[in-house]
Amino acid sequence: MKLILSTHNIKLTEAIEQHILDRLDKLEHFNRWTVDARVTLEHDHTRAPERQFNCSMRLGVRGPDLFAEDSENDLYAAIDKVAKKIEQQIRKRHNKRMARKHTEASRGKARLKERGL
């Protein structure tokens, strides 16, 4: 997976980068077809203290890309919440695909029963 990491008013430390990589590894576990990830970290001094750190993440996957954004008072908390939102989107997409697959299969079985096969 290709990672594009950009920051604004934040010094990118090894710990921050490692935390992001750990979260992306967990997300890649849920969807192994992830092509790339774009992570943007921002610190805005003019916002309220509880919304100063902003993290946005875009995952390039098959189909429409997944995007999540969150603002928190702690950078690590913002990264964790964004990863959680992306994980929920991956799960939702997976569950919809599985439900569609099972619905089509059960319709096929019903058609075979109607025909007496």
C-alpha positions as CSV (number, residue, x, y, z in Angstrom):
1,M,0.0,0.0,0.0
2,K,1.2,3.4,-0.9
3,L,1.1,6.0,1.9
4,I,1.0,9.8,1.3
5,L,1.3,11.6,4.6
6,S,1.1,15.4,4.8
7,T,1.1,17.7,7.8
8,H,0.2,21.3,8.4
9,N,1.5,23.2,11.5
10,I,2.6,19.8,13.0
11,K,6.1,18.4,13.2
12,L,5.9,14.8,12.0
13,T,7.7,12.7,14.6
14,E,8.6,9.0,14.4
15,A,6.0,8.2,17.0
16,I,3.2,9.9,15.1
17,E,4.2,8.2,11.8
18,Q,4.4,4.8,13.6
19,H,1.0,5.3,15.1
20,I,-0.5,6.0,11.7
21,L,1.2,3.0,10.2
22,D,-0.1,0.8,13.0
23,R,-3.7,2.0,12.3
24,L,-3.3,1.5,8.6
25,D,-2.0,-2.1,9.1
26,K,-5.2,-2.8,11.1
27,L,-7.3,-1.4,8.3
28,E,-5.4,-3.3,5.7
29,H,-6.3,-6.5,7.7
30,F,-10.0,-5.7,7.0
31,N,-9.6,-4.9,3.4
32,R,-6.5,-6.3,1.7
33,W,-7.3,-4.6,-1.6
34,T,-6.3,-1.2,-0.3
35,V,-4.3,0.6,-3.0
36,D,-3.2,3.8,-1.3
37,A,-3.8,5.9,1.7
38,R,-3.7,9.7,2.0
39,V,-3.5,11.0,5.6
40,T,-3.5,14.7,6.4
41,L,-2.7,16.0,9.9
42,E,-3.4,19.6,10.8
43,H,-3.1,21.8,14.0
44,D,-5.2,24.9,14.0
45,H,-4.3,27.3,16.9
46,T,-7.4,29.5,16.3
47,R,-10.0,26.8,16.9
48,A,-11.4,25.8,20.3
49,P,-9.0,23.7,22.3
50,E,-11.2,20.6,22.0
51,R,-11.1,20.8,18.2
52,Q,-7.5,21.9,17.5
53,F,-6.1,18.7,15.9
54,N,-7.6,17.6,12.7
55,C,-7.0,14.3,10.9
56,S,-8.4,13.2,7.5
57,M,-7.9,9.9,5.8
58,R,-8.7,8.8,2.3
59,L,-8.3,5.1,1.4
60,G,-8.1,4.1,-2.2
61,V,-9.9,0.8,-2.6
62,R,-11.9,-1.0,-5.3
63,G,-15.0,1.1,-6.0
64,P,-15.5,4.5,-4.4
65,D,-12.7,5.7,-2.1
66,L,-13.4,5.7,1.6
67,F,-13.0,9.1,3.5
68,A,-13.2,10.1,7.1
69,E,-12.3,13.2,9.0
70,D,-12.3,14.1,12.7
71,S,-11.1,16.9,15.0
72,E,-10.0,16.4,18.6
73,N,-8.0,18.0,21.4
74,D,-5.3,15.2,21.0
75,L,-3.7,14.2,17.7
76,Y,-3.6,10.5,18.6
77,A,-7.3,10.5,19.5
78,A,-8.1,12.1,16.2
79,I,-6.1,9.5,14.3
80,D,-7.8,6.7,16.3
81,K,-11.3,8.1,15.6
82,V,-10.6,8.5,11.9
83,A,-9.3,4.9,11.7
84,K,-12.5,3.7,13.5
85,K,-14.7,5.5,11.1
86,I,-12.9,4.0,8.1
87,E,-13.1,0.6,9.7
88,Q,-16.9,1.0,10.0
89,Q,-17.1,2.0,6.4
90,I,-15.1,-1.1,5.4
91,R,-17.4,-3.4,7.5
92,K,-20.5,-1.8,6.1
93,R,-19.3,-2.3,2.5
94,H,-18.4,-5.9,3.2
95,N,-21.7,-6.7,4.9
96,K,-23.7,-5.2,2.0
97,R,-21.7,-7.3,-0.5
98,M,-22.2,-10.5,1.5
99,A,-26.0,-9.8,1.9
100,R,-26.3,-9.2,-1.8
101,K,-24.4,-12.4,-2.5
102,H,-26.6,-14.5,-0.2
103,T,-29.8,-12.9,-1.5
104,E,-28.9,-13.8,-5.1
105,A,-27.9,-17.3,-4.1
106,S,-31.2,-17.9,-2.2
107,R,-33.2,-16.6,-5.2
108,G,-31.3,-19.0,-7.5
109,K,-32.2,-21.9,-5.2
110,A,-35.9,-20.9,-5.2
111,R,-35.9,-20.8,-9.0
112,L,-34.4,-24.3,-9.1
113,K,-37.1,-25.6,-6.7
114,E,-39.8,-24.0,-8.9
115,R,-38.5,-25.8,-12.0
116,G,-38.4,-29.0,-10.1
117,L,-34.6,-29.5,-10.4
